[in-house]
Structures are given as C-alpha cells and as structure tokens.
Amino acid sequence: MKNVPDQGTCYFSDLSVFEDFKRELTSAFKNSDFRDITVNKVSEDVIVFFEFAESPTDLEVSHSITKNVVQAFGGEYHPGIN
C-alpha cells in the first residue's frame, strides 16, 4: 500500500467554514506524524486527499484526524472514495 493515495469526502451544510476548516485540518496534520495532505473544495463537497498512506494503520489514523476536525465544524466525514 506504499504511497497509494486515498481520499475522504466531507459534507457541510454551510461551506462558508471551508477556509477555517482547511486551516484547522492542516494544523491538525502538522501536529501529527502525517504532513502530506491536500484539501480541495469541489461544488457542495470538500474532498480531502491523503497522499501519504504507506500502511492501513497510517490511513486509519489520518481518517480519524480528519473525522475529528470535520465533526468539530459540524460536518460529516466519509472515508474512502464515495
């Protein structure tokens, strides 16, 4: 699974939080062992791309970090390609 990209989809009822969410998520990853993350806004969704997964454990941890930040902003997170 080395260097295999994965993504998760974040749903928010109000995307005005996008820039704050992106800043907070980036900060959360800087405070972890994972640093290679890309966040893009796509229509009504926010797509979070994980580009660093080298093991299933890494992927689980990265999804957990994202889920916590998304929920703090009142959103819903679905790991994996939907």
SULUR-V478722 format. One record per helix or strand. SS is the DSSP state (H for helix, E for strand). FROM is the first residue (numbers start at 1). LEN is the number of residues. Records with the same first field share a line. If there is no record, write none. Layout:
SS=FROM-LEN / FROM-LEN
This chain:
E=6-6 / 37-6 / 45-6 / 76-4
H=15-16 / 56-17
